[in-house]
Amino acid sequence: MRFTQGVRRLLTLVCLTVVATTAQASSVWKVSSGDNVLYLGGTVHVLRQQDYPLPVEFDRAYLRADRLVFETDLAQLRTTDVQQRMQRAIRYGDGSDLSQRISAGLYQRLATIWQQYGLPVEALNGLRPSGIVITLTMLNLKQIGVDAQGIDDYYHSRAVKEGKPVSGLETVDQQIGFLATMGEGDEETFMRMSLDELDEAATFVDDILAAWRQGDLDGLEHLIVEDMRRESPAQYQTLLVGRNQHWMPQIKAMLRDRPVEFVLVGSGHLAGDEGLIKQLQLAGYQVERLQ
């Protein structure tokens, strides 16, 4: 199923292989280097109430881990300062407007959809494509019942409450940078695809959550990776391949020490030949599904 890269990234970032198993499916992998181990879990950043309880493998990895590692510092991400920086990042800083970067017809269509969600058209002024798609996506997800705490937030909150150390693989500034540049340079295509396929969010959520729960990396590659690799190769390199390459040395370092880490990243980062699972196997580590 084709699905807009704008909405897909937000569902896998806001919302991102090995052969799928036919038994004892799991969304969590055990990675070993001699006696040293870590656990690698693929997450979905937005969930429905019906998606709880989570697969038992997540709790098993959490209980065995000494430290949790997320894509970024989630506590810092929630601070007022960072939230304000994110708000600035999704707006044009030079006084310009998206209406100057897309056709008049597409902008009018956007304004109509924007108002259908109960938003004043004036609120579009100055917003970058990422800010617009984030807003529409989150409102759409709420309408279809995707309003529960995501896996990352759930385990971050639990770790903090129970005194388990947490850390991030990248800085919040890096995450803000990824967010700000979504759709830049090809605003017309990005926005048209986002609006065309926004209504498919309910079907996509069902598909991706089914693939995630089954630990179906082939399915996740099809849903998340393939279209991005084909239709947005530059963003595929930036948002998936480049970040995986940045994370690999950190993961290798974790496998050289004794504390046990539980690394939680978006499921799209695990799938495909350039995903973390395959790259760890190629690097010589033993990778097996947690049972």
C-alpha positions in Angstrom: 0.0 0.0 0.0 1.3 3.4 -1.0 1.2 5.8 1.9 2.4 9.4 2.1 6.0 9.7 3.3 4.9 12.7 5.4 2.3 10.9 7.3 4.3 7.7 7.4 7.3 9.4 9.0 5.2 11.0 11.6 3.4 7.8 12.4 6.7 6.0 12.8 8.9 8.9 14.1 5.2 10.6 15.5 4.8 7.4 14.0 10.4 4.3 10.3 15.5 -7.4 7.6 15.5 -10.7 8.7 12.9 -13.2 7.7 9.6 -13.1 9.6 9.2 -15.9 12.1 6.2 -18.2 12.0 6.2 -19.1 15.7 7.1 -17.3 18.9 7.0 -14.0 17.0 8.6 -11.1 18.9 9.2 -7.4 18.5 12.3 -7.7 20.7 15.7 -9.1 19.8 18.6 -10.3 22.0 22.0 -9.2 20.6 25.1 -11.1 22.0 28.8 -10.6 21.9 30.3 -13.4 23.9 29.0 -13.0 27.4 27.8 -9.4 26.8 24.2 -8.8 25.7 21.7 -6.1 25.0 18.1 -6.1 23.9 16.8 -4.3 20.9 13.1 -3.4 20.7 11.2 -2.0 17.8 8.6 0.5 18.9 5.6 2.3 17.6 5.4 5.9 18.9 1.6 6.1 18.9 -0.8 3.5 20.1 -4.5 2.8 20.7 -5.9 1.8 24.1 -6.6 -1.7 22.7 -2.9 -2.2 22.0 -2.3 -2.7 25.7 -1.0 -4.8 27.3 2.2 -4.8 25.2 3.8 -8.1 24.0 5.4 -9.8 27.0 8.8 -9.7 25.4 9.1 -6.0 26.1 8.6 -6.6 29.9 11.1 -9.5 29.8 13.8 -7.3 28.2 13.0 -4.4 30.5 13.3 -6.5 33.7 16.6 -7.9 32.5 18.1 -4.5 31.5 20.2 -2.3 33.7 19.7 0.8 31.5 17.2 1.9 28.8 18.3 3.7 25.7 15.9 5.6 23.5 16.3 7.5 20.2 16.7 10.7 22.2 16.4 12.2 25.7 12.7 12.0 26.2 12.7 14.0 29.4 14.6 16.9 27.7 12.2 16.6 24.7 9.3 17.6 27.0 11.0 20.7 28.5 9.5 24.1 27.8 12.7 25.3 26.1 12.9 22.3 23.7 9.2 22.6 22.9 9.6 26.3 22.1 12.6 25.4 19.8 10.5 22.8 18.1 7.7 25.3 17.5 10.3 27.7 16.0 11.7 24.9 13.8 8.4 24.1 12.2 7.9 27.7 11.1 9.7 29.7 8.4 12.0 32.2 10.1 12.2 34.7 7.2 8.5 35.8 7.2 7.7 33.6 4.2 4.8 31.2 3.8 4.0 27.8 2.3 1.6 29.5 -0.1 4.7 30.9 -1.9 6.1 27.3 -2.3 3.1 25.4 -3.6 0.5 26.0 -6.2 -2.6 28.2 -5.5 -4.9 25.3 -6.1 -3.1 23.0 -3.6 -2.9 25.7 -1.0 -6.7 26.3 -1.3 -7.3 22.5 -0.9 -5.0 22.5 2.2 -6.9 25.5 3.7 -10.2 23.7 3.2 -9.0 20.5 4.9 -7.4 22.6 7.6 -10.7 24.3 8.4 -12.5 20.9 8.3 -10.5 20.0 11.4 -11.8 23.1 13.1 -8.6 25.1 12.7 -8.6 28.8 11.6 -6.9 29.3 8.2 -4.8 32.1 9.7 -3.0 29.4 11.8 -1.4 28.2 8.5 0.6 31.4 8.2 4.3 30.7 8.5 4.1 27.0 9.1 6.5 24.7 7.3 5.2 21.5 5.7 6.3 19.5 8.7 4.3 21.6 11.1 1.2 21.3 8.9 1.4 17.6 8.5 2.2 17.0 12.2 -1.0 19.0 13.1 -3.3 17.2 10.6 -1.8 13.8 11.4 -2.2 14.1 15.2 -5.8 15.3 14.8 -6.5 12.5 12.4 -5.0 9.9 14.7 -7.1 11.2 17.6 -10.2 10.8 15.5 -9.4 7.1 14.8 -8.6 6.3 18.4 -4.8 6.5 18.4 -4.4 8.5 21.6 -2.7 6.1 24.0 0.8 6.4 25.4 3.4 5.1 23.0 5.9 2.4 23.8 8.8 4.7 24.3 6.9 7.0 26.7 5.6 4.0 28.6 9.0 2.5 29.3 10.7 5.9 29.9 8.1 6.8 32.5 8.4 3.4 34.1 12.2 3.5 34.2 12.2 7.0 35.8 9.7 5.9 38.4 11.7 2.8 39.2 15.1 4.5 39.2 16.5 2.7 36.1 19.0 4.9 34.2 17.9 6.2 30.8 19.8 7.8 27.9 19.4 8.7 24.2 21.2 7.8 20.9 21.0 11.3 19.5 20.5 14.8 20.8 17.1 16.7 20.8 18.7 19.2 18.4 19.3 16.5 15.9 15.7 15.4 16.2 14.5 19.0 15.8 16.6 19.2 12.6 15.1 16.1 11.1 11.6 17.5 11.9 12.2 20.9 10.4 13.5 19.7 7.0 10.6 17.3 6.2 9.3 18.1 2.8 11.7 20.9 2.2 12.7 21.4 -1.5 9.7 19.4 -2.8 6.8 21.0 -1.0 4.3 20.5 -3.8 4.7 16.7 -3.9 5.0 16.3 -0.2 1.9 18.2 0.6 -0.2 16.7 -2.3 0.7 13.2 -1.2 0.0 14.0 2.4 -3.4 15.4 1.7 -4.3 12.6 -0.8 -3.6 9.8 1.6 -4.4 11.3 5.0 -7.7 9.4 5.0 -5.8 6.1 4.8 -4.3 6.6 8.2 -6.7 4.2 9.9 -5.8 1.3 7.5 -2.1 2.0 7.8 -2.2 2.1 11.6 -4.0 -1.3 11.6 -1.4 -2.7 9.2 1.7 -1.4 10.9 0.6 -2.4 14.4 -0.2 -5.9 13.2 3.2 -6.2 11.7 4.9 -4.7 14.8 3.1 -7.0 17.2 4.0 -10.1 15.1 7.6 -9.0 14.8 7.1 -9.1 11.0 10.1 -7.2 9.7 9.3 -8.1 6.1 5.9 -6.4 6.6 7.5 -3.4 8.3 10.0 -3.1 5.5 7.1 -3.0 3.0 5.0 -0.6 5.0 7.7 1.8 6.1 10.9 1.4 4.1 10.2 0.5 0.5 8.2 3.6 -0.5 10.6 6.0 1.3 13.6 4.3 -0.4 11.9 4.6 -3.8 10.1 7.9 -3.7 12.3 9.9 -1.3 15.8 8.5 -1.5 17.4 11.6 0.0 15.1 11.5 3.1 15.5 7.7 3.2 19.3 8.2 3.5 18.9 10.9 6.2 16.0 9.6 8.3 16.8 5.9 8.3 20.2 4.9 6.8 22.2 7.8 8.2 20.7 7.5 11.7 21.2 3.8 11.8 24.9 4.3 10.8 25.2 6.9 13.6 23.7 4.6 16.1 25.7 1.5 15.2 29.0 2.5 16.9 27.1 3.3 20.1 25.4 0.0 20.1 28.7 -1.8 19.5 30.1 0.1 22.5 27.2 -1.2 24.6 28.2 -4.7 23.7 31.7 -4.2 25.0 30.6 -3.5 28.6 28.8 -5.5 31.3 25.6 -3.4 32.0 22.7 -4.7 30.0 20.9 -2.2 27.8 17.4 -2.3 26.4 17.5 -0.1 23.2 14.1 1.1 22.0 13.9 2.6 18.5 11.2 3.0 15.9 10.4 -0.3 14.2 11.4 1.1 10.8 15.0 1.3 11.9 15.1 -2.5 12.3 13.8 -3.6 8.9 15.6 -4.0 5.6 19.2 -4.6 4.5 20.3 -1.3 6.0 18.3 -1.8 9.2 19.9 -2.4 12.5 19.1 -6.1 12.7 20.8 -6.9 9.4 23.7 -4.6 10.1 24.4 -6.2 13.5 24.3 -9.7 11.9 26.8 -8.5 9.3 29.0 -7.1 12.0 29.3 -10.6 13.5 26.9 -10.4 16.4 24.5 -13.1 17.4 21.0 -11.8 16.9 18.0 -13.8 18.0 14.4 -13.1 18.8 13.7 -12.9 22.5 11.4 -15.6 23.7 
